[in-house]
Amino acid sequence: MSKYQKIKKRVFEIISKAEDGDRASSVFDWMIMILIALSIISIILESFADIYSKYHTLFQVFEVITVIVFTIEYILRVWTADLLYPEAKHPRLKYIFSFMALIDLLAILPFYLPFISADLRFLRMMRLFRLFRLLRVFKLGRYFEALQIIMRVIRDSGPQLIMSVALCLFVMLFSAIIMYTVENPVQPEQFPNVISSLWWAICTLTTVGYGDVYPVTDVGRFFASIISLVGIGIIAIPTGIIAAGFSQAILKEKGEEDYGKAKAGILIDELSEEELIALQAKVSNRLKDYGYSTTISIDGKKKNEKKSL
């Protein structure tokens, strides 16, 4: 291995999650986590006009330091992407378009965008892009197993969650059309069109409630009651999907061995009497391979296993 490759491998080890005994990597991890926490605190404090006006220069200096560190980290991760994805044909492209890499890029992008254009209208839009700085909190996902589990569950449950969201949107649109049809003749100001009715449907289905707008006709109140009850079930669908995903993820985290034992226990409970006897014979034969002499009665009344001398 050349000196260049050794340096590259060591850099990759440092910027990756620290292994036991790797002090440099541990220091780097803690530095990034502390910097992320301070960055979020800075964003919060900037919202106070008196604090921001008093410490405006300090906030700017801290932001420059933060962006420099995160930029260097991003460049190093792109540089060592071939060690992260050794089997990929284009490892750097694969990393650049990965979720965490996009988070890294969006976290520093607001700082560099004003240098691209001097258009005042464009610069005013930068206030919106500055919100991307809040995405830095997701960088913590590299260092906390709990956040990794959350992201993995959401990713694995993606198709089911998309279908549940599509169902929610359909129910909301259907409810908005019904309420517009029923209430518009009586309350044209409150339900002027389907879009305005959709806002009412969203608030109702999410059980938030919208006190300014409510049905006054008997038919409208009837449908509103049904929509409110349906909303409880609609909200429960993605919750159930995510809860099931967490249950599976936590079970897998206990280790493949424990997971296999749990599955084996479930299967044994489902075996018939003949299948249990056949399994018993197989266990007896396997024990003989390890040096045990076994005597197992078929009627199950006695079982004696002893180590052969």
N, C-alpha and C positions, 0 to 999 in steps of 0.2 A: 504494500500500500504506500503510495507516494505521500510526501509531506502535505501536499494540497488536500488529498483525500482524508488524511488524518485530521487536519484542521476542520474540514467540512463536517466530518462525522462528529467531532467534539462539539462544534457549534450546534449541530442538530440535537445532540444529547442535552445540551444546556437549555435550548429553547423548548424542548419537549417537556412533558410532565416529569418532575423529578423522580428518579429512582432512589431507593434506600441507599444512603451513603454518598450520594452525589451532592456535595455541599454547594457547588457553583450553580447547579441547576435549581436547587432549592432556593437559593438567594434570588435568582432571576425570577422564579415563580412568585415569590413574596413581593418583590419589587413591582412586578406588573400588577398584582392584585391590589397593592396599596395605592399605586398610581391610578388605577381604575376607580377605586373608592374615593380618592381625593378629587378626581375629575368630576364625578357625579355630585359631590358636595359643592364643588366650584360652580357647577351649572345651577344648583339650587340657590346659592348665595348671590349669584348674578341677577336673580330675579328681584332682589331687594334694591331699589333705586339708590337709597342712601349708602348702602354698603358698596355697591358697584361704583358709584361716583367717587367714593373715598379711596377705594383700592383698585381703581381701574387699571393702573399700570401693573400691579401685582398679578391681577387676573390674566392680563395679556402675556406676561412673562411665563406664568405657569402653563398657559395654553400652548405657547411655543415649545416649552420643554416637553410637555406631554406628547405633542404631535411628533416631535423629533424622535422620541423614544419609540412610539408606536410605529413610525415610519421605518425606522431601522429594524424593528421586530418583523414588520411585514416583508421587507426586502430579504431578510435572513430566512424567513419561512419559504419564500418563493425560491430562493437560492438552493435550499436543502430539500426541495419537494421531491427530488428523485430518490432520496432516502426514505421519505414517507410513503411514496408510491413506487416501489422498485419494479413492479410488474407493469406499470402503465406505460403506454407508448409515448404520451406527452405528459409527463408528471407535473410540470409547471402549470400547464393549462388546466389540468385536472384540479390542481390545488386552487388556482386563481378563481375558478368558478364553483368551488366548494362553499358550503354555507358559512363556515367560520372565516374563510378568507374574504368573503363578501362583507361580513361584519367588520373585519379589520379594515377593509378599504373604506367602507362608509363611515367608520369612526374618525378617519383622518381627512376624508374628502372635503368637508365644509371649510377646512383651513386653506386648501389650495384653490378652490373654485374662484375666489375673487381675483386671483392672479391671471385667470384665463380671459376675463373681459373687464373693460372699464365702463360698460354700460350701466348707468345708474339704476335702470329698471331691473337689470340682472342682479345687481348688488343688493337691491331691496329683497329679492327672492332668497338671498343667502340666509335671511333670518329663519326661513322655513328649513333650509338645509342644515342649519345649525342644530336642529332637533336630532339629526343623525348621531350627534355626539352621545346621546343617551344610549345608543346601541353598544357603547363600550362595556356596558354591564354584562352583555352576552359573552364577552371575551372571557368572563369568569368560568364559562362552561368547560374550558380546557382544564381547569384546576379543581373543580368540584364534581364528584361522582354523581351527586344528586341532580345537578343541572344536566349532566350527560344523559342520565336516565330519562329525564323529562323530554329532552330533545329527541332521544331515540324512540320513546313511546309515541310522540307526535308524528315522527317520520314513519314509523311502522304502521300507525293507524291512519295514515294519510287518506287512502281511498275511502275508508268508512266515514271519516270526518267530513270529507268533501261531499259524500252522499247525504249525510245528515244536514250539512249546511244548505245543500240544494233543496232538501225537503223543507227546511225552515223557510227558505225564500219563497217556495211555492205556496206554502200555507199562508205566509204573510201577504203575498200578492192576492191570493184567493180571498182572504179576509178583507183586504182593502177594497176589492171590487164589490163584495157583498155590502159592506157598510156604506160605500159611496152610493150604491143603487138604492139602498133602503133609506138613508138619512139625508141625502142631498136635497130631495124635494122639501124637506122640513127645515134643515139647517144648511142652506147653501153657503153660508159664510164659514161654518166649521168643517164641512166636507165639500169643498168646492171642486175637487178633482180626485182622481185615484191616487196621485202622488201624496197629496195631503192626507188622504185616508190611510196611505201606507205608513206614514209616521205614527198615526194612532194605532195601527195594527202591530207595529214593532214594539211600541211601549206596552201594549196590552199582552202580547205573546211572551214578552220577557218579564211580565208581572211587575213592571216598574210603575205603570199607571200614568195617565195623562189627564190631570184634573180639569184642564181648561176645555177639553173636548170629550164629550161622552154622548151616547145615544139617548134620545128622548122618546122614540117610538117604541111600542111594545115589541114589534118584530126586531128592531135594532137591539133592544136590550136582551132579547132571547139569543140572537146570534152572538152578541158580545159575551154572554155568559158561557156559551159553548166555546168560543174562541179563547177565553181566559182559561178554561179547563184544558183545552188542547195545548195551550202554551206551556203548561206544567210538564206534559209529556214530551213536548218538542225540546225543551231545555234539558230534560233528563237523558235524551238519546246520546249526545256527544259526551255528557258526563259519564254515562255507563261505559261508553267505548274507551275513554281514557282510563277509567278505573280498572277495567279488564286488562288494558295494556300494562298498567302499573303492577297489577298482580302477577302477570306473566314475567315482567322484567325483574321484579324482586325475587321471584322464584328462581330465575336463571342466575341471578347474582349470587345465590347461595352455593353455586357450583354445579357442574354437570353431574357430579356423582350424586349429590343430594336430589337433584332434579330427576335423575334416573331411578333412584330409590322410590321417590314419590309416585312416579308413573308405574313402577313395578308393583307397589302396594295396591294401587287402584286396579291394576290388571288381575292380581291374585284374588281380590275380592269378587271379581266377575267370573272366575273359573268355576266350572262344574266339578262334581265329585270325581268323575273319570279323569278329567284334565289335571286335577290336583294330585291324583295317584301317579299319573304319568310324570308329572313334574317332580314328585317325591323320588321316583326312581332315578331321574336324571341328576338330582342333587346328590343322591347316594353314590352314583358313579363318579361324579366330579370330586367328592370328598375322598374317594379311594385314590384318585390321582395325586392328592396332597399327602398321602400316607395314612389315612384314617381307615379303620375297619368299621363298617356300619352294619347295624342290624335294625331294620325298620319293618314293623309289622304292617300289613296292608289294612288291618282293621283299625289301626291308629291307637291301639290301647297301650302300646309301649314303644319306646324309642331309645336306643342305646348307642352312643357314639363314643369311641375311645381311641386314643392315639396308639397305633400299633408300635410295638417295641422292635 
